[in-house]
Amino acid sequence: MINGVTRRGLLTGTAGLLALAGCGSDTGKTTGREVRWRHDFAAEPVHPTAAANVVVAGDRVLVSHKGRLLGYAAATGDPAWETNQGTLRLFNAHPPIVDGNTLLMLTDATLKGELRAFQPATGSMRWKYGGYQDSIGMHLNWPAAAGGVACYSGLGYLGAVDIRTGRELWTKKARTQFPEPFGEPVMTPDTIWLPSAAGSITAWAARTGKNRWVAGDVTAGAGETRLGLGGGTVVSRSGGTVIARAADTGKKRWSATEDGAGSGGQHPIVTADAVLLTDNVGTTGTNAVVALSLADGTSRWKFPTETRITGDITAAGGSVYVPTEGALHALDPATGRPRWTLRSGKALFSNAAVSSDLVHVLAMSPDEDVQDSLLAIPR
């Protein structure tokens, strides 16, 4: 047992919650998957800043759950460690970030914020960085990391630290009384791309902070701009407008309008040949995953879901995983057709994380007096 978490073997219906089935309005024949192993978490109130996400790092599946960070053996579900941050809680807006042998998380200490680095195998904290100390909690953004560099941003803040040591590489701070909010960065080992509320995207050298290019024709004022990156392309989404640019120069390649894909929600997912978007995340409107061609922005497929999308979609291991209220769908990335669906009653699914032969996901109850479960499903 680890902080009220008990291990169980193969799913036997103890929770009375899970069943494998085909889709309802998500048409097409599907196949089911057994649950290889599961962990049940003790029922407890949800911390107001907490969400729940999973990520795989080596042979560990790492879980951010209700403000805590926990590690398990990915193959067996055996508990490995749990963070002990005292009264400090962890932001869980997206899955934890893994770069090399380091796991990165944000904290919400006194709404000032810190970037903290952990060792995935043991959960020990390696360093903490207080570069957010003068920022405002609600404007702290999820960081990005690649090639041994971590980038952070917030209300008028932008900077980078060395992942191995936590040493500050560079920082930029707005000098105006009302600084412009930055969005969430995306990055490669060489470059950081950052959106702003004013409707621009800026590319910076990752290790020096040198400005490389600025593009100013993002749809300003239409909602928060989210970025995706892949295939030498940086893709922005704001207010239903999707724009693809050459990552090295900022030159526009194409733009498209996707009704319902508007502001907020998940950042675009860029695969080898497609851009994946989520429609109306968390609303009562049309809920769907939309795929556009990475080459020219034309529509490729659309997968409507019966209920709202409850976590980040994931493209990994040859499938696209879509967590919703009541079901986790595994889609064919070429066609959008469902390969299998795991149904879960009223459970809210987190994002999915893929290890060598398993898909790991959290099934969370909307009721505080009902336990949540970490599930491992054959791919």
PESUL-V974438 format. One record per residue. N is the residue number from 0. RES is the residue in one letter. PSI is psi in degrees with one decimal (999 if undefined). Layout:
n->[N & N]
res->[RES & RES]
psi->[PSI & PSI]
This chain:
n->[0 & 1 & 2 & 3 & 4 & 5 & 6 & 7 & 8 & 9 & 10 & 11 & 12 & 13 & 14 & 15 & 16 & 17 & 18 & 19 & 20 & 21 & 22 & 23 & 24 & 25 & 26 & 27 & 28 & 29 & 30 & 31 & 32 & 33 & 34 & 35 & 36 & 37 & 38 & 39 & 40 & 41 & 42 & 43 & 44 & 45 & 46 & 47 & 48 & 49 & 50 & 51 & 52 & 53 & 54 & 55 & 56 & 57 & 58 & 59 & 60 & 61 & 62 & 63 & 64 & 65 & 66 & 67 & 68 & 69 & 70 & 71 & 72 & 73 & 74 & 75 & 76 & 77 & 78 & 79 & 80 & 81 & 82 & 83 & 84 & 85 & 86 & 87 & 88 & 89 & 90 & 91 & 92 & 93 & 94 & 95 & 96 & 97 & 98 & 99 & 100 & 101 & 102 & 103 & 104 & 105 & 106 & 107 & 108 & 109 & 110 & 111 & 112 & 113 & 114 & 115 & 116 & 117 & 118 & 119 & 120 & 121 & 122 & 123 & 124 & 125 & 126 & 127 & 128 & 129 & 130 & 131 & 132 & 133 & 134 & 135 & 136 & 137 & 138 & 139 & 140 & 141 & 142 & 143 & 144 & 145 & 146 & 147 & 148 & 149 & 150 & 151 & 152 & 153 & 154 & 155 & 156 & 157 & 158 & 159 & 160 & 161 & 162 & 163 & 164 & 165 & 166 & 167 & 168 & 169 & 170 & 171 & 172 & 173 & 174 & 175 & 176 & 177 & 178 & 179 & 180 & 181 & 182 & 183 & 184 & 185 & 186 & 187 & 188 & 189 & 190 & 191 & 192 & 193 & 194 & 195 & 196 & 197 & 198 & 199 & 200 & 201 & 202 & 203 & 204 & 205 & 206 & 207 & 208 & 209 & 210 & 211 & 212 & 213 & 214 & 215 & 216 & 217 & 218 & 219 & 220 & 221 & 222 & 223 & 224 & 225 & 226 & 227 & 228 & 229 & 230 & 231 & 232 & 233 & 234 & 235 & 236 & 237 & 238 & 239 & 240 & 241 & 242 & 243 & 244 & 245 & 246 & 247 & 248 & 249 & 250 & 251 & 252 & 253 & 254 & 255 & 256 & 257 & 258 & 259 & 260 & 261 & 262 & 263 & 264 & 265 & 266 & 267 & 268 & 269 & 270 & 271 & 272 & 273 & 274 & 275 & 276 & 277 & 278 & 279 & 280 & 281 & 282 & 283 & 284 & 285 & 286 & 287 & 288 & 289 & 290 & 291 & 292 & 293 & 294 & 295 & 296 & 297 & 298 & 299 & 300 & 301 & 302 & 303 & 304 & 305 & 306 & 307 & 308 & 309 & 310 & 311 & 312 & 313 & 314 & 315 & 316 & 317 & 318 & 319 & 320 & 321 & 322 & 323 & 324 & 325 & 326 & 327 & 328 & 329 & 330 & 331 & 332 & 333 & 334 & 335 & 336 & 337 & 338 & 339 & 340 & 341 & 342 & 343 & 344 & 345 & 346 & 347 & 348 & 349 & 350 & 351 & 352 & 353 & 354 & 355 & 356 & 357 & 358 & 359 & 360 & 361 & 362 & 363 & 364 & 365 & 366 & 367 & 368 & 369 & 370 & 371 & 372 & 373 & 374 & 375 & 376 & 377 & 378]
res->[M & I & N & G & V & T & R & R & G & L & L & T & G & T & A & G & L & L & A & L & A & G & C & G & S & D & T & G & K & T & T & G & R & E & V & R & W & R & H & D & F & A & A & E & P & V & H & P & T & A & A & A & N & V & V & V & A & G & D & R & V & L & V & S & H & K & G & R & L & L & G & Y & A & A & A & T & G & D & P & A & W & E & T & N & Q & G & T & L & R & L & F & N & A & H & P & P & I & V & D & G & N & T & L & L & M & L & T & D & A & T & L & K & G & E & L & R & A & F & Q & P & A & T & G & S & M & R & W & K & Y & G & G & Y & Q & D & S & I & G & M & H & L & N & W & P & A & A & A & G & G & V & A & C & Y & S & G & L & G & Y & L & G & A & V & D & I & R & T & G & R & E & L & W & T & K & K & A & R & T & Q & F & P & E & P & F & G & E & P & V & M & T & P & D & T & I & W & L & P & S & A & A & G & S & I & T & A & W & A & A & R & T & G & K & N & R & W & V & A & G & D & V & T & A & G & A & G & E & T & R & L & G & L & G & G & G & T & V & V & S & R & S & G & G & T & V & I & A & R & A & A & D & T & G & K & K & R & W & S & A & T & E & D & G & A & G & S & G & G & Q & H & P & I & V & T & A & D & A & V & L & L & T & D & N & V & G & T & T & G & T & N & A & V & V & A & L & S & L & A & D & G & T & S & R & W & K & F & P & T & E & T & R & I & T & G & D & I & T & A & A & G & G & S & V & Y & V & P & T & E & G & A & L & H & A & L & D & P & A & T & G & R & P & R & W & T & L & R & S & G & K & A & L & F & S & N & A & A & V & S & S & D & L & V & H & V & L & A & M & S & P & D & E & D & V & Q & D & S & L & L & A & I & P & R]
psi->[138.1 & 107.3 & 50.0 & 9.6 & 125.7 & 143.6 & 140.3 & 161.9 & -138.0 & 148.4 & 125.4 & 9.4 & 13.9 & -41.0 & -12.1 & 26.3 & -34.3 & 139.6 & 144.5 & 132.4 & 172.2 & 174.6 & 160.3 & -91.1 & -15.8 & 86.9 & 160.0 & 146.2 & 132.4 & 162.5 & 150.8 & 173.0 & 135.9 & 161.0 & 116.2 & -47.0 & 164.5 & 155.0 & 136.4 & 131.0 & 144.0 & 138.3 & 135.8 & 158.8 & 152.0 & 128.2 & 140.5 & -26.9 & 1.7 & 143.3 & -158.3 & 133.4 & 162.8 & 154.2 & 151.2 & 132.7 & 105.8 & -123.7 & 16.3 & 142.7 & 124.9 & 134.1 & 124.9 & 115.4 & 115.1 & 45.9 & -0.1 & 163.0 & 126.5 & 150.5 & 141.5 & 155.1 & 122.0 & -35.3 & -34.1 & -19.5 & 5.9 & 132.9 & 138.5 & -47.9 & 166.6 & 139.8 & 148.9 & 89.1 & 15.9 & -127.8 & -3.1 & 132.4 & 160.2 & 131.8 & 139.6 & 40.0 & -32.3 & 172.6 & 145.6 & 152.1 & 130.9 & 126.5 & 111.6 & -122.2 & 33.2 & 137.5 & 130.5 & 137.3 & 157.6 & 147.4 & 161.8 & 37.2 & 117.4 & 28.8 & 22.8 & -44.0 & 140.2 & 148.8 & 125.1 & 141.5 & 135.0 & 156.1 & 116.4 & -33.1 & -33.1 & -17.6 & 0.9 & 141.6 & 131.2 & -39.7 & 166.5 & 147.9 & 126.6 & 35.4 & -13.6 & 6.4 & -26.1 & 6.2 & 179.4 & 133.1 & -45.3 & -14.0 & 6.9 & 133.8 & 156.4 & 134.0 & 176.1 & 157.5 & 142.4 & 141.8 & 31.8 & 10.4 & 136.7 & 135.5 & 135.8 & 156.2 & 162.0 & -151.6 & 95.4 & 13.7 & 144.0 & 135.2 & 175.5 & 146.7 & 155.9 & 122.9 & -32.3 & -36.9 & -18.7 & 8.3 & 136.1 & 128.7 & -43.7 & 160.7 & 149.9 & 136.1 & 131.1 & 140.9 & -2.4 & 159.6 & -35.4 & 84.2 & 152.5 & 129.5 & 134.2 & 157.1 & -166.9 & 131.4 & 159.1 & 155.9 & 160.3 & 176.1 & -20.2 & -30.7 & 146.1 & 134.2 & 134.1 & 127.1 & 160.1 & 161.6 & -19.5 & -4.0 & 27.5 & 160.2 & 132.4 & 139.3 & 132.5 & 148.1 & 129.5 & -40.9 & -15.8 & -19.4 & 10.7 & 134.1 & 133.5 & -45.8 & 160.2 & 132.7 & 127.1 & 12.2 & 25.9 & 151.9 & 97.2 & 143.0 & -1.5 & 2.8 & 169.4 & 136.2 & 128.8 & 143.0 & 150.3 & 158.6 & 137.4 & 151.8 & 34.2 & 18.7 & 136.0 & 127.3 & 129.8 & 149.0 & 125.1 & 128.4 & 28.6 & -5.7 & 129.5 & 127.5 & 132.8 & 134.7 & 154.9 & 125.6 & -29.4 & -23.6 & -19.8 & 0.6 & 131.5 & 132.7 & -41.8 & 163.3 & 151.3 & 154.2 & 124.3 & 103.1 & 130.6 & -11.2 & 15.3 & -142.3 & 163.1 & -161.8 & -162.6 & 151.5 & 155.4 & 143.5 & 122.2 & 118.8 & -168.8 & -30.0 & 10.7 & 160.2 & 122.1 & 131.9 & 152.6 & 136.7 & 128.1 & 54.5 & 124.2 & 12.2 & 177.7 & 3.9 & -158.3 & 122.8 & 127.1 & 160.8 & 131.9 & 136.7 & 126.7 & 152.8 & 131.0 & -26.3 & -41.9 & 0.5 & 3.2 & 153.8 & 135.4 & -48.8 & 164.8 & 130.2 & 100.5 & 143.5 & 153.0 & -31.9 & 178.1 & 150.7 & 127.3 & -3.1 & 176.9 & 134.7 & 155.6 & 132.9 & 106.2 & 153.1 & 26.6 & 9.9 & 163.4 & 121.9 & 127.6 & 108.5 & 131.0 & 177.9 & 102.1 & -9.8 & 150.4 & 123.5 & 136.6 & 118.8 & 151.9 & 120.8 & -21.4 & -33.6 & -19.3 & 4.5 & 142.9 & 134.0 & -40.6 & 161.8 & 132.3 & 117.5 & 152.9 & 31.2 & -119.7 & 2.8 & 147.0 & 119.5 & 144.7 & -174.3 & 163.3 & 143.3 & 138.2 & 128.1 & -161.8 & -43.9 & 11.3 & 153.8 & 127.0 & 133.8 & 150.9 & 131.1 & 112.5 & 135.1 & 141.7 & -9.7 & 132.1 & -23.5 & 11.1 & 134.7 & 149.7 & 163.7 & 139.9 & 124.9 & 145.1 & 122.4 & 133.8 & 137.7 & 999]
